[in-house]
Amino acid sequence: MSAVATDPSLDTFRRDTRAWLEANCPPEMRHSVRSEADICWGGKRFNFQSDAQRAWLQRMGERGWTVPMWPREYGGGGLTHEQAAILREEMAALKCRPPLQSFGIWMLGPAMLKYGSEQQKRHHLPQIARGEIRWCQGYSEPNAGSDLASLATRAEVHDDHFVVTGQKIWTSYADEADWIFCLVRTDTAKKHTGISFVLIDMTSPGVSTRPIKLISGKSPFCETFFDHVKVPRANLVGELNGGWTIAKYLLTHEREMIGAIGERATPRPVGRHAAERLGRDEAGRLSDGVLRAEIARFEVDEAAFRAWMRMAGEQARAGEAIGALSSALKYYGAELNKRRWELMMAVGGADALEWEGERSQHGAAARTWLRSKANSIEGGTSEVQLNVVAKRVLGLPGA
């Protein structure tokens, strides 16, 4: 059943949307993402996997449907909440792959819409919507992770520019990004109220990156260094020393993004994958009763979390702030994904530990299982999220 109430104008929009998608979504873009190569991140240095991938991004970008609810003047589709829901439904019905994934869309865009100047929005947002610029996030530092407000990357204030010096760490895809949105210290006498939010071109003299290898053998993470980098004053978002407010707002969107991994399905449901691999009993059930019970508990929790995420999404699209609830979503989604891959490894047995070779897609299962361990660290540890939920959602007294 459609999530959108019957309305003649919406029925027309649905028909037009379906017709446009059928005519414009290439057949190659109508199957689920199978590997990192299938994901379109956009940006100046992105290598498209195929002409179809390039065409799909271009067509959706021109229509504003990479960011369907952003205002048209900023590169969006200008759709209403109901129309955007229809677009999602019709894309799902045709199995259309998302044309673009982007930290610019998930994190910077919402913050820019709320806090950016008109000039900044008109300059940066259309480029994000069309996938022309790829962004990365400069928040964590070697000595400022969970206690982010302890960050030390310094921006000296001059008349028309800043000079930025310092280091960021765990900067996802910094080596492939065109720009970075960055928290810098502009007042050393203050903690939270001495932080500013600036935008930095990664090609600026003095910016360098160094990849960080994870236990999985692969990693999108980098160290990012700023050696007296000159940044125009026009790249300050919001007020000088007002970056912490923007940072907190952006973090709610980051935590929603990370939390979404909890509902992100593997190519097949865990239970179906297990039954096909391990066999079924006479009743058609997974033959291993203990594992069957564990998977059943997981799939019930997975379904509940998916419903919760959809509810939160509906609230956000309706303009209702979810605030600290994003910490609960991030916590549960991260823990759920770790459970998912523990079960996948249990089902696969020794074969799932294969690290190389075509049969295992170069150790895809084992590498993803190991990578999932970081889900409860990145974007704020699970312990930090529980503290936020206790204090801000449940209203429990402090220790």
VENZI-V737323 format. One record per helix or strand of 2 or more residues. SS is the DSSP state (H for helix, E for strand). FROM is the first residue (numbers start at 1). TO is the last residue. If there is no record, write none. Layout:
SS FROM TO
SS FROM TO
This chain:
H 8 24
H 27 29
H 36 38
H 51 63
H 65 67
H 72 74
H 81 93
H 103 115
H 118 129
E 135 138
H 148 150
E 154 157
E 161 168
E 179 185
H 192 194
E 195 201
E 207 211
E 222 232
H 233 235
E 236 237
H 243 263
H 270 278
H 289 317
H 325 353
H 364 376
H 382 393
